[in-house]
Every structure is written in structure tokens, then in C-alpha cells.
Amino acid sequence: MIVPIAYNEGILSEPTFSIYLTSAVTEEDNTGDSYIDFGTPVLNGGTPLYIDVVDNDPWWSATLNGIYFEDDPSTLYMIDAKPALTDSGSSLISGPYAEVMGIRKILKTYLSTFYNVSGWGPIFPCSDRSNMPNFYLSYGDYWFQVRPEDYAVKIDWTYDECAFGIDVYNDAHWILGASFMRGLYIVHDHTNMR
């Protein structure tokens, strides 16, 4: 990662990187606020929840081991623990085939109508987001909320169509991109490996 290198070169005063992504202000222009900080995090009165990274993992991973849908307590699934990393360069939540397809299967039950497109999966009216549940991922032994306005991504402004921002990557680990990170202030503290 670039932060330790920048710190060792004297470019940064401390080896810390943080990012905050908001949801789009308007879908027409897809604007929103994003903040990137190097150095001491600016938390605006909040207290950070630090998650220790997996030992000797160059990708700053923690463990993801559960999925829960807010509106149905019977949907608490403890899954095989896999490494997961936050990635500001990724738009989607990407993970193992069985888990991703399981999430999509449940979410499809909330859709009024959909059709499948190769590479996107189900395409549906964006108005269906108002009926879709929040779901939670157990990441680093803490439950994090993922909201429909973040995981149901608008892909066509003319026809008001959305797709799930959840995709299959590989069976070895998860990548938690913008669909997961929106609304979270993510701090990478290289000094304390958390």
C-alpha cells in the first residue's frame, strides 16, 4: 500500500489513511461527497471502531463471517469465515459464489419485476429500492448495515433501472467496495495494524 511508503519518504506525518463516501446527492448527476484524509482522521465528534487486520495479510483484511437481513430474523447466516477488505477503488460488494448468489436470491423476492443481463444479473425498477431490506455483514466481528440505496445501483437513467451492487469475485475472499463503504468513515491505521 502507498501509505507506508509515503510515510517513510516523509510525505506524510503519520502512517494513516482514511476515506468517507456519502450516497449520491442526486441520481441525475451522480454527485455526492467524498473525503480522503492522510494523517489524523477527522471524525467530527465520532469515535472510531477499530478492527484488527488479519496477521501477515498484505491487503489489510479482516474476517467476514455472517449475513443478516433486517426484516427477517430467520435470515441470520453464519458463513465460512473468509478474509474481506475494504477497497475504495471498487464499486461493488464482491465475494464467494454461494454467498453472493444466496444474497441475490433473497433480494430478488423483493422485486416487482426483473430481467437478467449477463454481467449485471437482475435488472429491476429503481422504485423497488423502497421495498428492499437493509442487510448486515459481520466484518471483523461487528455487524455493519448495508442499505438498499447503496447496494441497489442505478445503471440506466433513461429507463430508471437498477442492478444489485453485489457480484461474484472468487471463493477465497470478499472485496467490500462503495456499496459497503458508503456512510462509513474508513481509517487505515498502519501504526497499530487496524
Order of alpha helices (4+ residues) and beta strands (2+ residues): alpha-beta-beta-beta-beta-beta-alpha-beta-beta-beta-beta-alpha-beta-beta-beta-beta-alpha-beta
